[in-house]
Amino acid sequence: MLFRNEKDKKDPGGDEPQSGLRVPLLPLRDIIVFPHMVVPLFVGRQKSIRALEEAMGKQKYILLAAQKDAKTNDPSESDIYEVGTLGNVVQLLRLPDGTVKVLVEGKHRARILRYVDNPDYFLVDAEEIEEVCEGTTEVEALIRSVNSTFEHYVKLNKKIPAETVMSVASITEAARLADTIVAHLGVKLEDKEALLETTDPAERLEKVLGYMRSEIEILEVEKRIRTRVKKQMEKTQKEYYLNEQMRAIQKELGEKDEFKNEIQELDEKIKAKKMTAEAQEKSIKELKKLKMMSPMSAEATVVRNYIDWMISLPWGEYTDDKLDIEEAEKVLDEDHYGLEKVKKRIIEYLAVQQLVGQLKGPIICLVGPPGVGKTSLGKSIARSTGRKFVRISLGGVRDEAEVRGHRRTYIGALPGKIIQSMKKAGAGNPVFLLDEVDKMSTDFRGDPSSALLEVLDPEQNTAFNDHYLDVDYDLSKVMFITTANNLERIPRPLQDRMEIIRIAGYTELEKLNIAKKYLIPKCRENNGLKEENIEFSDNAVLGLVRHYTKEAGVRSLEREISSVCRKVAVEIIKGDSEDQTLVNSESLPKYLGPEKFRYGRAGEEARIGVTTGLAWTDLGGELLKTEVAVVPGKGKLTITGRLGEVMQESAQAAMSYVRSRADDLGLTRDFYQAIDVHIHVPEGATPKDGPSAGITLATSLVSALTRIPVRSDLAMTGEVTLRGNVLPIGGLKEKVLAAHRGGITHILIPAENEKDIEEIPESIRKDLTIELVEHADEVLRKALVLEDPESFLKKQRQIAEAFTEAPSPTDVVTH
């Protein structure tokens, strides 16, 4: 036999096989060759081709073993099953593309004993697996069951030719019968390998019988499905044939009805749309109603418009998200500088979308001053995620029907802006920007902000009900982004439904980078200039930021750059400028006139009763001077500067704190009865409110009463209580940026705001000394110009006499 002959042969390395026989190994992908099978194989891997060449050069024997993973291009020993089939190479044909077509015949089962080192191809020592099957009555019954079951299987499976049944029925050996039938079954590779490794033919026949019965069940289900589909198709074809006949008859008679054609077209469109069951039922009901109407009636027009709206909406039509995080980061960075919080949130959404597969669209509210890029960020997010972009402005919207639509009982009724925008987007998952959500107002027509509660609630917007459509529409896949300047103007229930992300104003460094990367190239292009015509130095951009603009965003900066570009364009047209125009800080007055704003002059002198506070407005942070004058009187407290109720109460609380500390401040207990105190906050035309000026007011009061000046290089913010405790405030980042712009070097903030310091850019923090305070006593020690700050809050009775005279509010101490 082969095994005895091969046992005496040597491998290329000269090693003797340990036992059995030594043969080349051919790893197979997605196929298992059983004994008695003749199979054609296409071989493309060089190691496999060399194994075949080695087999052809000897006795044409080769071991055929399957890979565990078909995707592995270069399998190792552990990637190949231990049991395979010893085969005979019947024919080998080389193809023009370098691959080989080979015809192999399986002979015997064999087990791999060990792999022999060979760099050219797999060479193994293997042994034949002996199969013994006794011809018992049980085996005979098993053979008959397998034959009859296989005959039934062939009748159901049209892919197997009928003559196969005859050839299988002639096989009397249990082992060969099992190996022959398994080749015709559509079982998994792992199951076929298990059959190959089963050495007992009777056990193997039982497994084959089980697989066949499972396959027969599946085939019978498929047959029932095919029968149902065939009947449905026959019915559809019959209807189509009759309809075509009707059309042909109408055409011959010249009675083709345009209205009926329109009805039919609408019917086809309704069926083609992936509407919800409710929407489809409603549309079909309206279509039946339309069929009964005169085409020229007013009601028919209303119904036709309704159906048009229903079929024009994107029902179940979604664009594919771009889930490439690196590409999304690149797009976001290309369009906007900074804004890290928003970018991180979008990247987080894409990452979770990759892991989960289906995710409700986030509802984000971007709050910040004008000109920081909130609206343009929406377009950038749409571009980075590969979604459609739609925007509606809610500024001045005061009618609830603008959001929910009008009922069809009204003439000229339309869906609301939400549904109109979904139609415009053409997809069910756009990036939807609701701009200026804080500018909505309310009147007798309803409250649009209340209508938005359903739109922006992830638990409710799966079934948004527009008054016009009167059916539920799914908005859960939409990525809603709202923008606002002032969070206080958004109702609390609406705030609760959104993820608030604050966007602070830009620092000087950020504005410089934005101008160089985005604004200057944009303005140059808009004004017909090229890079060789005009260039801005860094000093020029900083000069524009400091002396010609005063804003948290960059809109005014863009306007000033455009103004310079226009004037340079005039010079080029007139022939006054031939070379490149370099705009620097010295040439800015030539193009833009005198400087519009002072920069870096916080105050050159320490003044009595004048303290620099920090305010936070819709436009960003601001420096806010607080002045106090003390004059003879009868204890009257006057507050001016158009202050709101909260700020007036802060002034009264500050006054009460000062009175409670009269002894420690060196004042008589009844000092206030002989004087009038006037508190004024300049820029009287501008409304001001909020509690954060508490310590500023208290410091100004103490300074005016004790005749001790306040440091001019220091600013402060914090709410004060009657006990002198300093409470936390909001908008710290914007306030600190304003202080930095104004040339302030020291800032006092509440100790509880320490957590917010991390949000302030490092470049700003290194230029400032930020001190934390818990009590107003600490504020006074740090803010007043004192020779001995530690001894300040001791009793100073000798100063009390000073209040018998009228102190001047303009006393100045050089600092």
Secondary structure, DSSP 8 states (H G I E B T S, - for coil): -HHHHHHT---TT----SSSEEEEEEEESS----TT-EEEEEE--HHHHHHHHHHHHTTSEEEEEEBS-TT-SS--GGGB-SEEEEEEEEEEEE-TTS-EEEEEEEEEEEEEEEEE--SSSEEEEEEE--------HHHHHHHHHHHHHHHHHHHH-TTS-THHHHHHHT---HHHHHHHHHTTS---HHHHHHHHH---HHHHHHHHHHHHHHHHHHHHHHHHHHHHHHHHHHHHHHHHHHHHHHHHHHHHHT---HHHHHHHHHHHHHHHS---HHHHHHHHHHHHHHHTS-TTSHHHHHHHHHHHHHHHS-SS--------HHHHHHHHHHH-SS-HHHHHHHHHHHHHHHHHS-----EEEEE--TTSSHHHHHHHHHHHHT--EEEEE-TT---THHHH---TTSTT----HHHHHHHHHTSSS-EEEEETGGG---BTTB-HHHHHHHHT-TTTGGGEE-TTT-SEE--TT-EEEEEES-GGGS-HHHHHTSEEEE-----HHHHHHHIIIIIHHHHHHHTT--TTTEEE-HHHHHHIIIII---SSSHHHHHHHHHHHHHHHHHHHHTS--S-EEE-TTTHHHHH-S--S--S-S-SSEETTEEEEEEEETTEEEEEEEEEEEEESSS-EEEESSB-HHHHHHHHHHHHHHHHTTTTTT--TTGGGGEEEEEE-S-TTS-B--STTHHHHHHHHHHHHHT--B-TTEEE--EE-TT-BEE--S-HHHHHHHHHHTT--EEEEEGGGGGGGGGS-HHHHTT-EEEEESBHHHHHHHHB--S-GGGTTS--GGGGGGGGS---TT-EE--
